[in-house]
Amino acid sequence: MKQCWRWFGPNDPIALADLRQVGVEGIVTALHHIPPGQPWDEQSISERQSLLAAGGYDWDVVESLPVSEAIKTQSADMASHLAAYKASLRALASLGIKVVCYNFMPILDWTRTALRARQPHGGTAMLFDLTDFAVFDIHILERAGAAEDYSSTVHQAAKDRFLRMSDQDKAQLQQNVTAGLPGANGQWSVQDVRALLDTYANIDHSQLRANLVDFLSEVAPLAQDLGLRLCCHPDDPPFSLLGLPRVMSTIKDYSAVLDAVDLPSNGATLCTGSLGVRPDFDGPEFVRSLGDRIHFVHLRNTKRIDGSDIAKPDFFEAAHLEGDTDMVGTIRELMTEQKRRKAEGRGDWQIPMRPDHGQELLSDLGGHSTPGYPLIGRMRGLAELRGIMAAFS
């Protein structure tokens, strides 16, 4: 697989020049300054390509071209936002970029309750704790009906924890949770979140899946004509939060959506960390079942915490070979899929991957790296993953 690295643009604390020492072969990035619903123009794309080229890299994968809430909810601005999305796809294709990752998670892009939880070895990792999330949901956000979404045990634990928290603790928890809101940067208020939740009042699982299929029915044929590969990222975590539906959390979810819009351009981003939070996730089976439609891979590992809710488990970002996902088996199947593609003569036989997330280790510590995207932690992960790939090459 092509060994890529997520880079957040000119403001990323990690310099492109440093990535040569890491052995990075390609870059995954996006134009994060352009809001969802607005088109990406050729000049902005070309400027980012030039910046990468100066560092010796191509732009291998767009992650992500965000799908706006108007498209997800099919609200008033949907038509103009769809037109902007199509314009962005045309601009990307005109400049030779082939792979576009996106997600269809309602409101929250990803959710953690602690961004730097101390680990036994002295480093830190991102963590999701259901009791802390219930504190936010029930007592800080005060979402209507929130208490009904938790067991009596979690409800009582959240109440007890909330009463012990300082104002600073509450503010930090709110900032951690809302860090997963696209463009939030920790600045969303509870009023902002409530307003967003209101837009999903009449949207259940079936309706959200139908909206995703409608979106793909519009953009996947265009992507096919342009030679682009679209790949949907799974829900993170893969279970409902804030009463919101989730539609890309299992192999069955992916199969249903890929079958509904059955074009090679309509594909999957396999994220072993997000899907691996579920006890029933089988990484090798995902590749065996859907391998020909996997256009991009995030290799990371998560570890469920013993004693937590099996349906909505507490978990943390584990070292890449130490979590619940069968990483060796998954990579073995991905390497087999690559060989199959190459034998068929597919131009996209080499699958781009990146070591997703990482624990903060050594010089990462101190809060100066982007949460989840430290240098040393990801470098360790890439080295471990590279060794497994070499074993199966």
Protein Blocks (a to p, Z undefined) as FASTA:
>chain_A
ZZddddebjklmbdfklmmmnopabdcdddfkbcghiacdfklmmmmmmmmmmnopacfb
gcdddddfklmnopaklmmmmmmmmmmmmmmmmnopabdcddfdehiabdcfbfbdcdfk
opacddddfklmmmmmmmmnopghklmmpcfklmmmmmmmmmmpcfklmmmmmmmmmmmp
ghklopacfklmmmmmmmmmmccfklmmmmmmmmmmmmmmmmmmnopacdddddddfbde
ehiacfblbfklmmmmmmmmccfklccdddfklmmmpmkbcfklmmmmmmmmmcbdcddd
ddddehiafklccdddddfklmmbdfklmmmmmmmmmmmmmmnopaklpccdddeejdde
hjlggolacehiafklmmmmmmmmmmmmmmmZZ
